[in-house]
Amino acid sequence: LVLLQENHSDLQISMKVCSALETLTFNISENRATVVKHGGLKALVDLLDEHKDASGTLLRPAIDALWNLTFEEVAVDAATEVGAIERIAALMLTHRNEASLIAGACAVLLNL
């Protein structure tokens, strides 16, 4: 998470960190809960906001990592606190023609 917070303005590095987070949180509930408790959900939503005009393909690792996190109940509260539903919906409008990103965003919203 520190790498994500320190390199948030560099989209390439950030997405590599997101890919690692996605792998780390794919099927280990404890990892998901830990990432959420340490501000990972907020960091991902902020990152998506910051780079909302980038291509959907580039943003997909962040959406996928966010999707993994939202399988935890603690993530629902964290998402509510940072306005994730509204922010993800706005991202979907920006990328309405990018099916892959829309599908991932829908999965996130479904979990919330």
C-alpha positions in Angstrom: 0.0 0.0 0.0 2.9 2.3 0.7 4.1 1.9 -2.9 0.6 2.7 -4.2 0.4 5.8 -2.0 3.9 7.0 -2.9 3.5 6.4 -6.6 -0.2 7.2 -7.2 0.7 9.8 -9.9 2.6 7.2 -12.0 -0.1 5.1 -13.6 2.2 2.4 -14.8 3.7 1.7 -11.4 0.4 2.1 -9.7 -1.2 -0.6 -12.0 1.7 -3.0 -11.3 1.0 -2.5 -7.6 -2.7 -3.1 -8.2 -1.9 -6.3 -10.0 0.1 -7.5 -7.1 -2.7 -6.5 -4.7 -5.2 -8.4 -6.9 -3.1 -11.5 -6.6 -2.5 -11.1 -2.9 -6.2 -10.7 -2.2 -7.7 -13.1 -4.7 -8.6 -15.9 -2.3 -7.2 -15.0 1.1 -9.9 -13.3 3.2 -7.3 -12.2 5.8 -5.3 -10.4 3.2 -8.4 -8.6 1.9 -9.5 -7.5 5.4 -5.9 -6.3 6.2 -5.7 -4.3 3.0 -9.1 -2.6 3.7 -8.2 -1.9 7.3 -5.0 -0.2 6.2 -6.7 2.2 3.8 -6.4 0.1 0.6 -9.9 0.5 -0.6 -9.7 4.3 -0.3 -6.3 4.3 -2.0 -7.8 2.3 -4.9 -10.9 4.5 -5.3 -8.7 7.6 -5.1 -6.4 6.2 -7.7 -9.3 5.5 -10.0 -10.5 9.1 -9.6 -7.1 10.5 -10.2 -6.7 8.6 -13.5 -10.3 8.4 -14.5 -9.4 9.6 -18.0 -6.9 6.8 -18.7 -7.9 3.9 -20.8 -10.1 1.2 -19.2 -7.5 -1.4 -20.1 -4.9 0.4 -17.9 -7.4 0.9 -15.1 -8.6 -2.7 -15.0 -6.0 -4.0 -12.4 -7.3 -1.3 -9.9 -10.9 -2.4 -10.5 -10.0 -6.0 -10.1 -8.1 -5.4 -6.9 -11.1 -3.4 -5.6 -13.5 -6.2 -6.6 -11.5 -8.6 -4.5 -11.6 -6.3 -1.5 -15.4 -5.9 -1.7 -15.9 -9.6 -0.8 -15.2 -8.5 2.8 -18.0 -7.0 4.9 -15.5 -4.5 6.3 -15.1 -3.2 2.8 -18.7 -2.2 2.5 -18.3 0.2 5.4 -15.0 1.6 4.0 -16.6 2.0 0.6 -19.5 3.9 2.1 -17.2 6.2 4.0 -15.3 7.2 0.8 -18.3 7.5 -1.5 -17.1 4.6 -3.6 -20.5 3.8 -5.2 -20.9 7.3 -6.6 -17.3 7.4 -7.7 -17.4 4.0 -9.4 -20.6 5.0 -11.1 -19.0 8.2 -12.4 -16.0 6.1 -13.7 -18.5 3.9 -15.5 -20.0 6.9 -17.3 -16.6 8.0 -18.4 -15.8 4.5 -19.7 -19.2 3.5 -20.9 -17.8 2.1 -24.2 -15.2 -0.1 -22.5 -17.0 -3.4 -21.7 -14.1 -4.9 -19.7 -13.9 -2.0 -17.2 -17.7 -1.8 -17.0 -17.9 -5.5 -16.2 -15.4 -5.2 -13.4 -17.1 -2.1 -12.0 -20.4 -3.8 -12.0 -18.9 -6.7 -10.0 -17.6 -4.2 -7.5 -21.0 -2.5 -7.2 -22.7 -5.9 -6.9 -20.6 -6.7 -3.9 -21.4 -3.4 -2.2 
